[in-house]
């Protein structure tokens, strides 16, 4: 168990170097790969297909999640107090999950409607 800002033991805080290192690796790789994907989508904006739109939305959702990983890295090493920022980070995580699910659903429904006619 680790200590929080008031130097008391916080049972919800993980004092794991492995967790922080994993987040750091995901942050670096995610930033580079998603940035390259977004750049490729901007370069080929002339010929959009369903797959391109799907991949662009997933890349944007993942890039947004990666931008908030430094706060999770800081939390893994120094244990943020349970405040509005912590709630906001959890909110971003769930929004990313639902954005991916809703994008997949929208593409599936759109593709289904095209194949019926």
FENVEN-V677961 format. One record per backbone hydrogen bond with DSSP energy under -1.0 kcal/mol. CO is the residue of the C=O (numbers start at 1). NH is the residue of the N-H. If there is no record, write none. Layout:
CO/NH  CO/NH
//
This chain:
2/10  4/7  8/4  10/13  16/20  17/21  18/22  19/23  20/24  21/25  22/26  23/27  24/28  25/29  26/30  27/31  28/32  29/33  30/34  31/35  32/36  33/37  34/38  35/39  36/40  37/41  38/42  39/43  40/44  44/47  49/53  50/54  51/55  52/56  53/57  54/58  55/59  56/60  57/61  58/62  59/63  60/64  61/65  62/66  63/67  66/69  69/73  70/74  71/75  72/76  73/77  74/78  75/79  81/83  83/87  84/88  85/89  86/90  87/91  88/92  89/93  90/94  91/95  92/96  93/97  94/98  95/99  96/100  97/101  98/102  99/103  100/104  101/105  102/106  103/107  104/108  105/109  106/110  107/111  108/112  109/113  110/114  111/115
//
